[in-house]
Amino acid sequence: GLTDKNIVAQMKEFEKLIVSSNLRDIRAYSNVKGASFSPEAMLELKRVASSTKNSVSKYAITRIDGLKNILFNAVRPFASAGLKSLGTVEEAKDWAAE
């Protein structure tokens, strides 16, 4: 699975790409199967969600269950209105493309 170090690095890279693009209406998805989130990773996720919310119109996260669902709900207020949890990557791709 993803380690906290990988998660934080990927979030920082995502933010860098989004901010430097100056684009709006960006649509993305992440598969979090096997990922674990430390307090550091959660703080970074909130920060990145907040800093990119004006650019990202839809962001789907797949494979959220148990504790990850509770953490997901904690991040939602910091993110764009288009943050959604879906069961599969295909569902995420279809929703983001709508």
N, C-alpha and C positions, 0 to 999 in steps of 0.2 A: 504494500500500500504506500501511499504518499506519506512522507515524513513531514514534520512541522517545518523543517528547514526548506524542503522542496515547496511546500504550500506557500510559505512567506515569499520565497524567491519568485514563484510563478505569479503571485498577486502583484508584486512590485513590477514585474515585467509587463503584465497586463495593463497596469496603471500607466506605465511609461508609454506604451503603444497607443493607448486611448488618448491620453493628454497630448502627446505629440502629433496626433493625427488631425486635431481640430475638427473632427467630424461629429455629426449628430445622428441620431437614429441608428446607433450601432446595436447589433443583435448578436448575442453570444450564448454559449452554454458550457457547462462543466459537468463532468461525471465524477462524483465524489466517492464512488465505491472504494472501500478499503482505506479511506483517508481518516486520519484522526486529527483533532484540532486542540492545540494547547491554548492556554490563555493568551500567549503572545500571538498565535495565529489568528485567534478571534479578534483581537484588537486591530491587527493588520487588515483583516477582512472588513471590519467596520470602517476603518479609515479609507481603504480603497473604494468601498461601496459608496461612501460619501463623496469622495473626490471625483468619481466618474459618473455620478448619477445624472448630470446634465447632458452627458454624451450617450449613455447606454439606455436605449428605449426598451429593450427586452433582454433579460438574462435568465435563462433556464438552468436549473441545477437538477441533476438526475441522481437517482439512487440514494436519496436521503431517507434514513430510518432512525428510529430510536433517539438517542441523544443528539445526533446530527440534526434531527428535525427541530428539537428545542433550540439548538444553536442557530439554525436557519431563521426561526421566528424572531430571535433576538437581533438579527442583522437587518431584517426587512425594513424597519423604520429608517435606516440610514441609506438605503439603496433607492434606485429609481422605482417608480410605481410598477414597472414591468418585470418585477422579480417573481419567478414562479418555480415551484417544485413539481417535477414530473417524474414518472416512473422509468422511462427508457430514453436512450439517446435519440431514437427515431421520433418519439413524441416531442422531445425538446426541439429538434430540428424543424419539425412541422409547425410547432407553435411559433417559433422565432421567425419563420418565413411568412407567417400570416400578415 
